[in-house]
Amino acid sequence: MATIGVFDSGIGGLTVLSEALRQAPAHHYIYLADSANAPYGEKSSDWVANRSLDLCHWLVREGCQALIVACNTATAEAIAHIRHEMPAIPVIGIEPGIKPAVTKSQNHKVGVLATQNTLKSDKFKALLDGLDHDCELITQAGLGLVPLIESGALDSPETEALLRQHLSAMQSASIDTLVLGCTHYPFLAPLIRKIVGPEVEIIDTSEAVVKQLCRKLEEFHLLQSAPPRIIRLYSTLDADALLVHAKQLIPSAFEQHTVETSTVFIS
Ligand code: DGL
């Protein structure tokens, strides 16, 4: 039986947990939101790498046998380090879906909205260098969006104004494909759709990440868990707020799993 740990700087990774519960519901899950320290996207690389490793150690001590780094920023800054420290555990990361985007784009103009740290990371540069494409990529750091999402301001005038500002260069370039390179941003999908219109394809990589999780669970012989299946939701700031977001985003989880919540301090 498998317990899978999923972590993010905050509530963003719930978008990945939601997909994990859709594709691989027969497991126990521990979700850890480091909301006391969000956003990661503007912190130093060393800080993000060290903190991500600490959280992974904590999840393993809680019994996790596989980990999803449900944060593009932590994946960019820390995944190599985590895999090096934990060779016996499958560790799945997430990165902006540039590959599917450049394949899908018809007019060869692709927008990438991600955190500042993701965009300036070596991993992102390596991702771009490894792709053979003739697309124009318009990248934009989503500065200020994560704190608004964490506070629940998913359709406030302030969020809309900031998002319009961040998307304006992409719109001027007439992108037909937009990559959401931060797991928090799918929370803004309705607002993004309102701004970019129905024609732009929006790419979120959660589905591909969970497919990779399923392959790894098989490879590591991690079996499905017997009922009752449990989801433990932990926040370093406010477990009640995390629960509210989880209930809104993944109501079905509460039918299939027993959900426990707790606020934790992780030093
Ligand atoms: N959800 C995160 C990501 O995918 C982190 C956002 C942040 O904390 O800045 O990059």
Residues whose N, C-alpha, C, O or C-beta is under 5 A from the ligand:
A	BS01	DGL	D8 S9 G12 A38 P39 Y40 G41 E42 A70 C71 N72 T73 T115 V146 G181 C182 T183 H184
